[in-house]
Amino acid sequence: MMLDTWKPEIFHGRRKKEDFFEGWYFKMVDCSEKNAYAVIPGVSISGNPLKSHAFIMFLDARAQRMRYFKYPLDDLKAGDRKFELIIGKSSFSIDEMRLNLEQGRDLVKARISFKDMYPWPVKLLSPGVMGWYAFVPGMECYHGILSMDHAIEGFVEADGIRTDLKGGRGYIEKDWGVSMPSSWIWMQTNHFDREGISLTGSIAKIPWLGNYFTGSRPNLFTHQ
């Protein structure tokens, strides 16, 4: 639906039958900045129903390990009007995350709340970080920033080790479309000597009318 353009945070994959992906990226760093996690819930839809599935990726920077938890497509439930996502026994929203991940010996649990969110402003003629490109149909990939910076509380438990996240910082974004660019570079940080600063930057090869162009966008966000 056209109105979904002004809601980059919600699920855009309804009625998609093939060649579609969607993923939300949650980054969380504890107050010591020694423990960093990324959680990516999402969906991959293919013309072959046997390949279509939902997933949750869990990345642990300190352990230098990525785990991929795969689910039947029917295990994904998403809200129509706001960001509410359930995959298996895990749930995600703009306010909190609850992880209950189990696959063989891999066990991950988390209860995390997000506070004092600073979303990218959505305007009538610029519905998010993509600006007017968000209105262009048939783009390979669309991008949204849901929170440039926010406080986090709660815990992550993996491999029997529990990490307290109270006093840490977080960041949330998402991508959806036919596929990710064939090549891209992306970076993000909101850890500076002065609080309230978040920096993102990206450059990617973007297909366009049978050819391609190189798109880049640095974003600096500050708040008090």
N, CA and C atoms as a LAMMPS dump frame, in Angstrom:
ITEM: TIMESTEP
0
ITEM: NUMBER OF ATOMS
672
ITEM: BOX BOUNDS ff ff ff
-5.0000000000000000e+02 5.0000000000000000e+02
-5.0000000000000000e+02 5.0000000000000000e+02
-5.0000000000000000e+02 5.0000000000000000e+02
ITEM: ATOMS id mol type element x y z
1 1 1 N 0.837 -1.198 0
2 1 2 C 0 0 0
3 1 3 C 0.873 1.25 0
4 2 1 N 0.424 2.291 -0.706
5 2 2 C 1.197 3.515 -0.816
6 2 3 C 1.417 4.161 0.548
7 3 1 N 0.421 4.082 1.439
8 3 2 C 0.553 4.707 2.742
9 3 3 C 1.675 4.084 3.568
10 4 1 N 2.06 2.844 3.26
11 4 2 C 3.145 2.2 3.973
12 4 3 C 4.48 2.902 3.758
13 5 1 N 4.57 3.721 2.7
14 5 2 C 5.807 4.46 2.42
15 5 3 C 6.198 5.334 3.595
16 6 1 N 5.212 5.871 4.311
17 6 2 C 5.484 6.736 5.458
18 6 3 C 5.632 5.94 6.753
19 7 1 N 5.68 4.634 6.656
20 7 2 C 5.87 3.78 7.823
21 7 3 C 6.982 2.772 7.541
22 8 1 N 8.22 3.224 7.425
23 8 2 C 9.304 2.297 7.086
24 8 3 C 9.489 1.186 8.114
25 9 1 N 9.007 1.404 9.344
26 9 2 C 9.247 0.42 10.403
27 9 3 C 8.376 -0.833 10.28
28 10 1 N 7.212 -0.747 9.614
29 10 2 C 6.286 -1.877 9.623
30 10 3 C 6.691 -2.939 8.598
31 11 1 N 6.016 -4.077 8.64
32 11 2 C 6.283 -5.183 7.727
33 11 3 C 5.733 -4.858 6.337
34 12 1 N 6.592 -4.921 5.308
35 12 2 C 6.204 -4.602 3.943
36 12 3 C 6.034 -5.848 3.066
37 13 1 N 6.164 -7.018 3.668
38 13 2 C 6.179 -8.247 2.871
39 13 3 C 4.843 -8.932 2.67
40 14 1 N 3.76 -8.292 3.068
41 14 2 C 2.454 -8.932 2.884
42 14 3 C 2.149 -9.091 1.386
43 15 1 N 1.584 -10.223 1.066
44 15 2 C 1.165 -10.557 -0.313
45 15 3 C 2.345 -10.728 -1.265
46 16 1 N 3.565 -10.736 -0.746
47 16 2 C 4.718 -11.022 -1.6
48 16 3 C 4.808 -12.528 -1.829
49 17 1 N 5.052 -12.914 -3.074
50 17 2 C 5.083 -14.332 -3.419
51 17 3 C 6.479 -14.819 -3.799
52 18 1 N 7.342 -13.908 -4.224
53 18 2 C 8.678 -14.332 -4.627
54 18 3 C 9.643 -13.159 -4.637
55 19 1 N 10.924 -13.471 -4.568
56 19 2 C 12.002 -12.482 -4.668
57 19 3 C 11.772 -11.28 -3.768
58 20 1 N 11.742 -11.555 -2.456
59 20 2 C 11.56 -10.468 -1.496
60 20 3 C 12.277 -10.828 -0.202
61 21 1 N 12.885 -9.81 0.421
62 21 2 C 13.476 -9.991 1.742
63 21 3 C 13.133 -8.774 2.595
64 22 1 N 13.179 -8.963 3.888
65 22 2 C 12.978 -7.856 4.813
66 22 3 C 13.675 -8.209 6.118
67 23 1 N 14.406 -7.252 6.669
68 23 2 C 15.112 -7.506 7.909
69 23 3 C 15.253 -6.253 8.747
70 24 1 N 15.078 -6.386 10.044
71 24 2 C 15.257 -5.308 11.009
72 24 3 C 16.572 -5.539 11.734
73 25 1 N 17.368 -4.498 11.877
74 25 2 C 18.698 -4.618 12.484
75 25 3 C 18.708 -3.897 13.83
76 26 1 N 18.925 -4.648 14.906
77 26 2 C 19.036 -4.089 16.25
78 26 3 C 20.487 -4.215 16.704
79 27 1 N 21.109 -3.087 17.019
80 27 2 C 22.463 -3.121 17.585
81 27 3 C 22.401 -2.697 19.036
82 28 1 N 23.121 -3.444 19.9
83 28 2 C 23.117 -3.164 21.342
84 28 3 C 24.535 -3.291 21.882
85 29 1 N 24.99 -2.279 22.604
86 29 2 C 26.33 -2.26 23.191
87 29 3 C 26.194 -1.934 24.667
88 30 1 N 26.851 -2.726 25.524
89 30 2 C 26.736 -2.478 26.955
90 30 3 C 27.541 -1.25 27.36
91 31 1 N 27.387 -0.831 28.622
92 31 2 C 28.001 0.43 29.065
93 31 3 C 29.528 0.363 29.083
94 32 1 N 30.092 -0.834 29.18
95 32 2 C 31.548 -0.965 29.167
96 32 3 C 32.109 -0.894 27.747
97 33 1 N 31.23 -1.027 26.753
98 33 2 C 31.581 -1.081 25.332
99 33 3 C 32.449 -2.295 25.003
100 34 1 N 32.435 -3.294 25.874
101 34 2 C 33.171 -4.537 25.612
102 34 3 C 32.286 -5.624 25.022
103 35 1 N 30.972 -5.486 25.194
104 35 2 C 30.027 -6.477 24.695
105 35 3 C 29.068 -5.811 23.715
106 36 1 N 29.064 -6.299 22.502
107 36 2 C 28.198 -5.75 21.458
108 36 3 C 27.461 -6.896 20.778
109 37 1 N 26.167 -6.663 20.537
110 37 2 C 25.331 -7.669 19.905
111 37 3 C 24.541 -7.035 18.77
112 38 1 N 24.269 -7.831 17.757
113 38 2 C 23.342 -7.43 16.7
114 38 3 C 22.335 -8.563 16.525
115 39 1 N 21.073 -8.193 16.431
116 39 2 C 19.995 -9.161 16.215
117 39 3 C 19.221 -8.724 14.982
118 40 1 N 19.05 -9.638 14.037
119 40 2 C 18.362 -9.322 12.783
120 40 3 C 17.221 -10.319 12.567
121 41 1 N 15.995 -9.942 12.935
122 41 2 C 14.843 -10.767 12.564
123 41 3 C 14.408 -10.411 11.148
124 42 1 N 13.916 -11.395 10.401
125 42 2 C 13.52 -11.064 9.037
126 42 3 C 12.856 -12.21 8.323
127 43 1 N 12.695 -12.02 7.017
128 43 2 C 12.008 -12.991 6.176
129 43 3 C 12.682 -13.03 4.818
130 44 1 N 12.755 -14.224 4.233
131 44 2 C 13.257 -14.416 2.875
132 44 3 C 12.195 -15.176 2.093
133 45 1 N 11.667 -14.551 1.033
134 45 2 C 10.584 -15.143 0.246
135 45 3 C 11.099 -15.447 -1.152
136 46 1 N 10.874 -16.669 -1.594
137 46 2 C 11.35 -17.136 -2.892
138 46 3 C 10.188 -17.679 -3.71
139 47 1 N 10.383 -17.759 -5.011
140 47 2 C 9.383 -18.385 -5.869
141 47 3 C 9.21 -19.857 -5.552
142 48 1 N 10.217 -20.455 -4.942
143 48 2 C 10.156 -21.838 -4.48
144 48 3 C 9.703 -21.834 -3.024
145 49 1 N 8.464 -22.253 -2.745
146 49 2 C 7.956 -22.194 -1.361
147 49 3 C 8.829 -22.939 -0.364
148 50 1 N 9.574 -23.937 -0.815
149 50 2 C 10.424 -24.705 0.094
150 50 3 C 11.599 -23.881 0.603
151 51 1 N 11.95 -22.811 -0.122
152 51 2 C 13.067 -21.963 0.283
153 51 3 C 12.62 -20.757 1.103
154 52 1 N 11.351 -20.417 1.054
155 52 2 C 10.861 -19.26 1.81
156 52 3 C 10.864 -19.57 3.306
157 53 1 N 11.33 -18.612 4.098
158 53 2 C 11.393 -18.844 5.537
159 53 3 C 11.572 -17.53 6.286
160 54 1 N 11.275 -17.57 7.573
161 54 2 C 11.607 -16.477 8.481
162 54 3 C 12.915 -16.838 9.189
163 55 1 N 13.554 -15.844 9.772
164 55 2 C 14.836 -16.112 10.428
165 55 3 C 15.115 -15.091 11.517
166 56 1 N 16.032 -15.457 12.406
167 56 2 C 16.6 -14.523 13.379
168 56 3 C 18.098 -14.761 13.396
169 57 1 N 18.859 -13.739 13.074
170 57 2 C 20.319 -13.809 13.157
171 57 3 C 20.764 -13.186 14.472
172 58 1 N 21.694 -13.849 15.131
173 58 2 C 22.232 -13.346 16.397
174 58 3 C 23.744 -13.261 16.262
175 59 1 N 24.284 -12.051 16.371
176 59 2 C 25.721 -11.834 16.217
177 59 3 C 26.305 -11.342 17.534
178 60 1 N 27.347 -12.012 17.98
179 60 2 C 28.034 -11.69 19.223
180 60 3 C 29.442 -11.228 18.859
181 61 1 N 29.707 -9.929 18.998
182 61 2 C 30.993 -9.375 18.555
183 61 3 C 32.146 -9.892 19.391
184 62 1 N 31.941 -10.014 20.704
185 62 2 C 33.048 -10.441 21.557
186 62 3 C 33.435 -11.897 21.266
187 63 1 N 32.442 -12.738 21.049
188 63 2 C 32.704 -14.143 20.733
189 63 3 C 33.049 -14.348 19.26
190 64 1 N 32.846 -13.274 18.451
191 64 2 C 33.086 -13.337 17.013
192 64 3 C 32.325 -14.516 16.395
193 65 1 N 31.035 -14.551 16.698
194 65 2 C 30.208 -15.661 16.245
195 65 3 C 28.849 -15.167 15.769
196 66 1 N 28.355 -15.766 14.678
197 66 2 C 27.021 -15.481 14.158
198 66 3 C 26.205 -16.769 14.165
199 67 1 N 24.967 -16.679 14.65
200 67 2 C 24.071 -17.838 14.65
201 67 3 C 22.826 -17.489 13.835
202 68 1 N 22.367 -18.465 13.071
203 68 2 C 21.22 -18.266 12.178
204 68 3 C 20.126 -19.25 12.58
205 69 1 N 19.031 -18.703 13.093
206 69 2 C 17.899 -19.519 13.519
207 69 3 C 16.808 -19.418 12.447
208 70 1 N 16.448 -20.558 11.869
209 70 2 C 15.536 -20.604 10.735
210 70 3 C 14.156 -21.098 11.176
211 71 1 N 13.096 -20.471 10.622
212 71 2 C 11.728 -20.791 11.012
213 71 3 C 10.837 -20.911 9.774
214 72 1 N 9.772 -21.722 9.854
215 72 2 C 8.78 -21.729 8.774
216 72 3 C 8.167 -20.341 8.617
217 73 1 N 7.775 -20.009 7.41
218 73 2 C 7.211 -18.69 7.147
219 73 3 C 5.972 -18.417 7.997
220 74 1 N 5.21 -19.457 8.297
221 74 2 C 3.995 -19.286 9.098
222 74 3 C 4.297 -18.91 10.541
223 75 1 N 5.555 -19.059 10.97
224 75 2 C 5.922 -18.688 12.34
225 75 3 C 6.131 -17.191 12.506
226 76 1 N 6.017 -16.439 11.41
227 76 2 C 6.161 -14.986 11.48
228 76 3 C 4.779 -14.336 11.538
229 77 1 N 4.589 -13.474 12.524
230 77 2 C 3.362 -12.694 12.676
231 77 3 C 3.764 -11.225 12.803
232 78 1 N 3.086 -10.356 12.064
233 78 2 C 3.452 -8.933 12.072
234 78 3 C 2.205 -8.069 12.162
235 79 1 N 2.315 -6.962 12.896
236 79 2 C 1.207 -6.019 13.014
237 79 3 C 0.974 -5.27 11.713
238 80 1 N -0.262 -4.802 11.522
239 80 2 C -0.633 -4.089 10.3
240 80 3 C -0.299 -2.607 10.359
241 81 1 N -0.446 -1.986 11.513
242 81 2 C -0.362 -0.528 11.603
243 81 3 C 0.869 -0.017 12.343
244 82 1 N 1.521 -0.89 13.091
245 82 2 C 2.743 -0.471 13.773
246 82 3 C 3.708 -1.642 13.829
247 83 1 N 4.929 -1.361 14.237
248 83 2 C 5.962 -2.376 14.247
249 83 3 C 5.755 -3.319 15.425
250 84 1 N 5.186 -4.461 15.147
251 84 2 C 5.033 -5.546 16.105
252 84 3 C 5.337 -6.832 15.36
253 85 1 N 6.37 -7.535 15.77
254 85 2 C 6.845 -8.706 15.035
255 85 3 C 7.053 -9.866 15.997
256 86 1 N 6.54 -11.029 15.609
257 86 2 C 6.748 -12.26 16.368
258 86 3 C 7.309 -13.306 15.418
259 87 1 N 8.407 -13.929 15.791
260 87 2 C 8.974 -15.051 15.043
261 87 3 C 9.226 -16.167 16.042
262 88 1 N 8.525 -17.276 15.874
263 88 2 C 8.648 -18.354 16.836
264 88 3 C 8.239 -17.888 18.215
265 89 1 N 9.141 -18.032 19.185
266 89 2 C 8.869 -17.619 20.561
267 89 3 C 9.543 -16.29 20.907
268 90 1 N 10.005 -15.574 19.899
269 90 2 C 10.666 -14.285 20.112
270 90 3 C 9.785 -13.155 19.59
271 91 1 N 9.899 -11.984 20.186
272 91 2 C 9.077 -10.841 19.772
273 91 3 C 9.913 -9.571 19.728
274 92 1 N 9.473 -8.648 18.847
275 92 2 C 10.199 -7.407 18.61
276 92 3 C 9.207 -6.263 18.439
277 93 1 N 9.559 -5.105 18.972
278 93 2 C 8.776 -3.885 18.764
279 93 3 C 9.723 -2.713 18.893
280 94 1 N 9.189 -1.514 18.741
281 94 2 C 10.024 -0.328 18.861
282 94 3 C 10.404 -0.074 20.315
283 95 1 N 9.73 -0.752 21.253
284 95 2 C 9.981 -0.537 22.677
285 95 3 C 10.786 -1.636 23.343
286 96 1 N 10.744 -2.869 22.802
287 96 2 C 11.418 -3.957 23.487
288 96 3 C 11.702 -5.139 22.559
289 97 1 N 12.556 -6.021 23.042
290 97 2 C 12.897 -7.256 22.346
291 97 3 C 12.915 -8.392 23.365
292 98 1 N 12.327 -9.512 22.967
293 98 2 C 12.359 -10.719 23.793
294 98 3 C 12.833 -11.87 22.923
295 99 1 N 13.956 -12.457 23.283
296 99 2 C 14.511 -13.56 22.518
297 99 3 C 14.387 -14.866 23.288
298 100 1 N 13.885 -15.879 22.602
299 100 2 C 13.869 -17.245 23.1
300 100 3 C 14.274 -18.13 21.933
301 101 1 N 15.592 -18.283 21.757
302 101 2 C 16.146 -18.961 20.594
303 101 3 C 16.765 -20.286 21.021
304 102 1 N 16.411 -21.342 20.293
305 102 2 C 16.946 -22.664 20.605
306 102 3 C 17.104 -23.455 19.318
307 103 1 N 18.3 -23.949 19.093
308 103 2 C 18.592 -24.739 17.905
309 103 3 C 19.754 -25.672 18.235
310 104 1 N 19.436 -26.938 18.471
311 104 2 C 20.472 -27.85 18.931
312 104 3 C 20.982 -27.416 20.288
313 105 1 N 22.286 -27.197 20.378
314 105 2 C 22.873 -26.742 21.646
315 105 3 C 22.918 -25.23 21.762
316 106 1 N 22.509 -24.536 20.719
317 106 2 C 22.511 -23.068 20.75
318 106 3 C 21.279 -22.568 21.493
319 107 1 N 21.51 -21.889 22.586
320 107 2 C 20.438 -21.312 23.39
321 107 3 C 20.739 -19.837 23.617
322 108 1 N 19.8 -18.984 23.246
323 108 2 C 19.963 -17.546 23.458
324 108 3 C 18.666 -16.997 24.036
325 109 1 N 18.789 -16.252 25.123
326 109 2 C 17.643 -15.578 25.713
327 109 3 C 17.986 -14.104 25.914
328 110 1 N 16.986 -13.272 25.808
329 110 2 C 17.193 -11.839 26.044
330 110 3 C 15.877 -11.186 26.421
331 111 1 N 15.965 -10.203 27.289
332 111 2 C 14.84 -9.328 27.638
333 111 3 C 15.417 -7.924 27.639
334 112 1 N 15.075 -7.142 26.635
335 112 2 C 15.704 -5.823 26.463
336 112 3 C 14.632 -4.782 26.198
337 113 1 N 14.713 -3.665 26.881
338 113 2 C 13.806 -2.55 26.638
339 113 3 C 14.585 -1.383 26.055
340 114 1 N 13.911 -0.596 25.195
341 114 2 C 14.51 0.561 24.535
342 114 3 C 13.803 1.817 25.019
343 115 1 N 14.574 2.821 25.405
344 115 2 C 13.991 4.049 25.943
345 115 3 C 14.651 5.277 25.314
346 116 1 N 13.899 6.384 25.33
347 116 2 C 14.399 7.663 24.799
348 116 3 C 14.853 7.512 23.352
349 117 1 N 13.923 7.01 22.508
350 117 2 C 14.227 6.764 21.101
351 117 3 C 14.36 8.074 20.33
352 118 1 N 15.247 8.074 19.338
353 118 2 C 15.41 9.223 18.454
354 118 3 C 15.306 8.734 17.005
355 119 1 N 14.069 8.633 16.493
356 119 2 C 13.873 8.113 15.125
357 119 3 C 14.249 9.132 14.063
358 120 1 N 14.544 8.631 12.876
359 120 2 C 14.753 9.521 11.744
360 120 3 C 13.415 10.187 11.42
361 121 1 N 13.365 11.503 11.246
362 121 2 C 12.077 12.178 11.02
363 121 3 C 11.428 11.757 9.7
364 122 1 N 10.133 11.474 9.765
365 122 2 C 9.343 11.131 8.584
366 122 3 C 8.517 12.354 8.201
367 123 1 N 8.736 12.859 6.979
368 123 2 C 8.046 14.045 6.502
369 123 3 C 7.22 13.719 5.262
370 124 1 N 6.327 14.608 4.897
371 124 2 C 5.417 14.365 3.781
372 124 3 C 6.16 14.061 2.491
373 125 1 N 7.174 14.856 2.165
374 125 2 C 7.914 14.674 0.92
375 125 3 C 9.245 13.964 1.12
376 126 1 N 9.501 13.521 2.343
377 126 2 C 10.746 12.81 2.636
378 126 3 C 10.466 11.788 3.74
379 127 1 N 9.869 10.652 3.368
380 127 2 C 9.419 9.689 4.386
381 127 3 C 10.525 8.779 4.919
382 128 1 N 11.56 9.4 5.469
383 128 2 C 12.631 8.606 6.036
384 128 3 C 13.985 8.957 5.457
385 129 1 N 14.976 8.137 5.78
386 129 2 C 16.36 8.42 5.431
387 129 3 C 16.596 8.391 3.916
388 130 1 N 15.756 7.696 3.142
389 130 2 C 15.937 7.637 1.689
390 130 3 C 15.482 8.897 0.971
391 131 1 N 14.789 9.779 1.684
392 131 2 C 14.296 10.987 1.029
393 131 3 C 13.288 10.647 -0.059
394 132 1 N 13.328 11.367 -1.182
395 132 2 C 12.333 11.153 -2.239
396 132 3 C 12.509 9.82 -2.955
397 133 1 N 13.675 9.176 -2.796
398 133 2 C 13.864 7.855 -3.41
399 133 3 C 12.873 6.825 -2.861
400 134 1 N 12.321 7.073 -1.675
401 134 2 C 11.35 6.147 -1.104
402 134 3 C 10.096 6.026 -1.963
403 135 1 N 9.846 7.036 -2.823
404 135 2 C 8.665 7.001 -3.684
405 135 3 C 8.908 6.267 -5
406 136 1 N 10.159 5.961 -5.308
407 136 2 C 10.489 5.353 -6.593
408 136 3 C 10.126 3.867 -6.577
409 137 1 N 9.226 3.421 -7.466
410 137 2 C 8.855 2.008 -7.485
411 137 3 C 9.952 1.154 -8.106
412 138 1 N 10.005 -0.101 -7.686
413 138 2 C 10.914 -1.044 -8.319
414 138 3 C 12.366 -0.924 -7.914
415 139 1 N 12.662 -0.19 -6.846
416 139 2 C 14.041 -0.126 -6.355
417 139 3 C 14.459 -1.512 -5.858
418 140 1 N 15.73 -1.842 -6.025
419 140 2 C 16.226 -3.139 -5.57
420 140 3 C 16.106 -3.276 -4.053
421 141 1 N 16.38 -2.18 -3.338
422 141 2 C 16.405 -2.235 -1.879
423 141 3 C 15.971 -0.89 -1.304
424 142 1 N 15.147 -0.941 -0.258
425 142 2 C 14.722 0.251 0.473
426 142 3 C 15.308 0.19 1.882
427 143 1 N 15.476 1.36 2.484
428 143 2 C 16.2 1.436 3.749
429 143 3 C 15.487 2.395 4.693
430 144 1 N 15.469 2.064 5.972
431 144 2 C 14.873 2.936 6.97
432 144 3 C 15.673 2.93 8.255
433 145 1 N 15.727 4.068 8.941
434 145 2 C 16.356 4.16 10.258
435 145 3 C 15.256 4.416 11.275
436 146 1 N 15.088 3.485 12.222
437 146 2 C 14.005 3.58 13.196
438 146 3 C 14.429 4.31 14.46
439 147 1 N 15.699 4.211 14.825
440 147 2 C 16.212 4.972 15.963
441 147 3 C 17.71 5.161 15.802
442 148 1 N 18.141 6.408 15.719
443 148 2 C 19.559 6.704 15.589
444 148 3 C 20.322 6.449 16.886
445 149 1 N 19.597 6.568 18.007
446 149 2 C 20.268 6.43 19.3
447 149 3 C 19.214 6.271 20.375
448 150 1 N 19.45 5.373 21.324
449 150 2 C 18.536 5.219 22.448
450 150 3 C 19.219 4.466 23.588
451 151 1 N 18.629 4.568 24.774
452 151 2 C 19.116 3.848 25.943
453 151 3 C 18.541 2.435 25.937
454 152 1 N 19.305 1.485 26.481
455 152 2 C 18.833 0.11 26.579
456 152 3 C 18.992 -0.393 28.016
457 153 1 N 18.097 -1.302 28.39
458 153 2 C 18.163 -1.976 29.68
459 153 3 C 17.768 -3.425 29.477
460 154 1 N 18.264 -4.287 30.336
461 154 2 C 17.914 -5.697 30.242
462 154 3 C 19.154 -6.572 30.193
463 155 1 N 19.015 -7.756 29.568
464 155 2 C 20.129 -8.693 29.541
465 155 3 C 20.095 -9.539 28.279
466 156 1 N 21.252 -10.078 27.949
467 156 2 C 21.4 -11.109 26.923
468 156 3 C 22.096 -12.296 27.569
469 157 1 N 21.566 -13.492 27.337
470 157 2 C 22.18 -14.706 27.86
471 157 3 C 22.472 -15.654 26.716
472 158 1 N 23.754 -15.943 26.482
473 158 2 C 24.181 -16.846 25.412
474 158 3 C 25.327 -17.704 25.917
475 159 1 N 25.29 -18.974 25.556
476 159 2 C 26.318 -19.925 26.015
477 159 3 C 26.411 -19.956 27.538
478 160 1 N 25.282 -19.723 28.195
479 160 2 C 25.265 -19.762 29.651
480 160 3 C 25.834 -18.534 30.322
481 161 1 N 26.218 -17.531 29.544
482 161 2 C 26.789 -16.292 30.089
483 161 3 C 25.781 -15.161 29.949
484 162 1 N 25.453 -14.523 31.058
485 162 2 C 24.484 -13.423 31.041
486 162 3 C 25.221 -12.088 31.07
487 163 1 N 24.844 -11.193 30.163
488 163 2 C 25.424 -9.852 30.085
489 163 3 C 24.36 -8.822 30.421
490 164 1 N 24.636 -7.986 31.4
491 164 2 C 23.727 -6.907 31.798
492 164 3 C 23.921 -5.731 30.845
493 165 1 N 22.831 -5.257 30.254
494 165 2 C 22.924 -4.178 29.274
495 165 3 C 22.507 -2.812 29.839
496 166 1 N 22.202 -2.739 31.122
497 166 2 C 21.777 -1.471 31.692
498 166 3 C 22.848 -0.405 31.5
499 167 1 N 22.421 0.754 31.013
500 167 2 C 23.353 1.847 30.765
501 167 3 C 23.978 1.81 29.393
502 168 1 N 23.597 0.832 28.584
503 168 2 C 24.141 0.725 27.237
504 168 3 C 23.379 1.572 26.223
505 169 1 N 23.834 1.517 24.976
506 169 2 C 23.216 2.294 23.898
507 169 3 C 22.807 1.353 22.768
508 170 1 N 21.788 1.792 22.019
509 170 2 C 21.286 0.977 20.923
510 170 3 C 21.016 1.77 19.66
511 171 1 N 20.736 1.04 18.591
512 171 2 C 20.467 1.607 17.266
513 171 3 C 19.585 0.602 16.524
514 172 1 N 18.608 1.096 15.726
515 172 2 C 17.709 0.208 14.978
516 172 3 C 17.519 0.742 13.565
517 173 1 N 17.669 -0.134 12.573
518 173 2 C 17.368 0.214 11.189
519 173 3 C 16.767 -0.999 10.491
520 174 1 N 16.442 -0.864 9.209
521 174 2 C 15.898 -2.011 8.476
522 174 3 C 16.112 -1.837 6.979
523 175 1 N 16.014 -2.968 6.258
524 175 2 C 16.085 -2.99 4.797
525 175 3 C 15.017 -3.942 4.272
526 176 1 N 14.507 -3.652 3.082
527 176 2 C 13.547 -4.552 2.447
528 176 3 C 13.563 -4.327 0.94
529 177 1 N 13.199 -5.366 0.193
530 177 2 C 13.177 -5.243 -1.263
531 177 3 C 13.425 -6.571 -1.942
532 178 1 N 13.938 -6.494 -3.154
533 178 2 C 14.217 -7.701 -3.938
534 178 3 C 15.503 -8.37 -3.461
535 179 1 N 16.539 -7.574 -3.224
536 179 2 C 17.796 -8.11 -2.713
537 179 3 C 18.65 -6.957 -2.213
538 180 1 N 19.66 -7.291 -1.424
539 180 2 C 20.639 -6.297 -1.026
540 180 3 C 21.494 -5.94 -2.243
541 181 1 N 22.122 -4.76 -2.252
542 181 2 C 22.991 -4.389 -3.376
543 181 3 C 24.091 -5.428 -3.59
544 182 1 N 24.558 -5.539 -4.833
545 182 2 C 25.63 -6.496 -5.135
546 182 3 C 26.932 -6.121 -4.436
547 183 1 N 27.094 -4.831 -4.125
548 183 2 C 28.256 -4.388 -3.349
549 183 3 C 27.875 -3.143 -2.556
550 184 1 N 28.327 -3.093 -1.321
551 184 2 C 28.037 -1.925 -0.491
552 184 3 C 29 -1.887 0.69
553 185 1 N 29.149 -0.684 1.264
554 185 2 C 29.9 -0.465 2.493
555 185 3 C 29.002 0.32 3.426
556 186 1 N 28.952 -0.079 4.67
557 186 2 C 28.075 0.571 5.647
558 186 3 C 28.79 0.674 6.987
559 187 1 N 28.562 1.741 7.705
560 187 2 C 29.108 1.881 9.048
561 187 3 C 28.145 2.69 9.898
562 188 1 N 28.236 2.488 11.216
563 188 2 C 27.386 3.226 12.149
564 188 3 C 28.035 3.207 13.519
565 189 1 N 27.937 4.321 14.237
566 189 2 C 28.378 4.369 15.624
567 189 3 C 27.608 5.45 16.367
568 190 1 N 27.317 5.192 17.619
569 190 2 C 26.766 6.242 18.49
570 190 3 C 27.505 6.233 19.828
571 191 1 N 28.812 5.959 19.758
572 191 2 C 29.657 5.979 20.949
573 191 3 C 30.767 7.019 20.763
574 192 1 N 30.56 8.153 21.413
575 192 2 C 31.514 9.254 21.378
576 192 3 C 31.752 9.74 22.807
577 193 1 N 32.775 10.579 22.984
578 193 2 C 33.041 11.136 24.316
579 193 3 C 31.844 11.936 24.809
580 194 1 N 31.153 12.581 23.897
581 194 2 C 29.952 13.336 24.259
582 194 3 C 28.722 12.532 23.872
583 195 1 N 27.786 12.354 24.781
584 195 2 C 26.576 11.601 24.503
585 195 3 C 25.67 12.369 23.549
586 196 1 N 24.82 11.632 22.847
587 196 2 C 23.821 12.259 21.983
588 196 3 C 24.267 12.446 20.551
589 197 1 N 25.322 11.735 20.129
590 197 2 C 25.8 11.837 18.749
591 197 3 C 25.714 10.457 18.106
592 198 1 N 25.182 10.409 16.893
593 198 2 C 25.13 9.159 16.137
594 198 3 C 25.549 9.45 14.702
595 199 1 N 26.406 8.589 14.173
596 199 2 C 26.929 8.774 12.83
597 199 3 C 26.712 7.506 12.021
598 200 1 N 26.136 7.644 10.825
599 200 2 C 26.022 6.529 9.893
600 200 3 C 26.555 6.964 8.535
601 201 1 N 27.016 6.007 7.775
602 201 2 C 27.485 6.293 6.426
603 201 3 C 27.364 5.05 5.572
604 202 1 N 27.019 5.223 4.313
605 202 2 C 26.883 4.066 3.428
606 202 3 C 27.181 4.476 1.987
607 203 1 N 27.648 3.488 1.221
608 203 2 C 27.854 3.665 -0.208
609 203 3 C 27.519 2.337 -0.863
610 204 1 N 26.779 2.375 -1.975
611 204 2 C 26.298 1.131 -2.582
612 204 3 C 26.135 1.279 -4.089
613 205 1 N 26.213 0.154 -4.774
614 205 2 C 25.95 0.068 -6.204
615 205 3 C 24.457 -0.135 -6.389
616 206 1 N 23.795 0.817 -7.065
617 206 2 C 22.336 0.812 -7.156
618 206 3 C 21.892 0.632 -8.611
619 207 1 N 21.207 -0.478 -8.923
620 207 2 C 20.692 -0.668 -10.286
621 207 3 C 19.662 0.406 -10.638
622 208 1 N 19.701 0.854 -11.919
623 208 2 C 18.771 1.924 -12.323
624 208 3 C 18.564 1.894 -13.833
625 209 1 N 17.361 1.554 -14.275
626 209 2 C 16.973 1.587 -15.684
627 209 3 C 17.961 0.842 -16.584
628 210 1 N 18.314 -0.371 -16.177
629 210 2 C 19.217 -1.19 -16.968
630 210 3 C 20.678 -0.899 -16.758
631 211 1 N 20.999 0.117 -15.971
632 211 2 C 22.383 0.451 -15.666
633 211 3 C 22.515 0.531 -14.147
634 212 1 N 23.46 1.278 -13.649
635 212 2 C 23.558 1.455 -12.211
636 212 3 C 24.278 2.766 -11.92
637 213 1 N 24.087 3.254 -10.687
638 213 2 C 24.859 4.404 -10.222
639 213 3 C 25.326 4.12 -8.796
640 214 1 N 26.316 4.862 -8.349
641 214 2 C 26.835 4.706 -6.998
642 214 3 C 26.157 5.713 -6.089
643 215 1 N 25.443 5.205 -5.102
644 215 2 C 24.749 6.067 -4.161
645 215 3 C 25.484 6.109 -2.832
646 216 1 N 25.574 7.276 -2.227
647 216 2 C 26.237 7.398 -0.928
648 216 3 C 25.461 8.367 -0.061
649 217 1 N 25.527 8.127 1.259
650 217 2 C 24.815 9.017 2.159
651 217 3 C 25.441 8.995 3.548
652 218 1 N 26.108 10.095 3.961
653 218 2 C 26.556 10.21 5.36
654 218 3 C 25.458 10.896 6.167
655 219 1 N 25.256 10.469 7.409
656 219 2 C 24.229 11.055 8.263
657 219 3 C 24.795 11.303 9.656
658 220 1 N 24.734 12.517 10.108
659 220 2 C 25.173 12.866 11.455
660 220 3 C 23.97 13.36 12.221
661 221 1 N 23.713 12.74 13.388
662 221 2 C 22.545 13.076 14.185
663 221 3 C 23.011 13.447 15.58
664 222 1 N 22.512 14.566 16.097
665 222 2 C 22.861 14.982 17.466
666 222 3 C 21.598 15.317 18.231
667 223 1 N 21.633 15.051 19.521
668 223 2 C 20.525 15.424 20.391
669 223 3 C 21.089 15.637 21.784
670 224 1 N 20.372 16.36 22.591
671 224 2 C 20.796 16.632 23.973
672 224 3 C 19.929 15.849 24.939
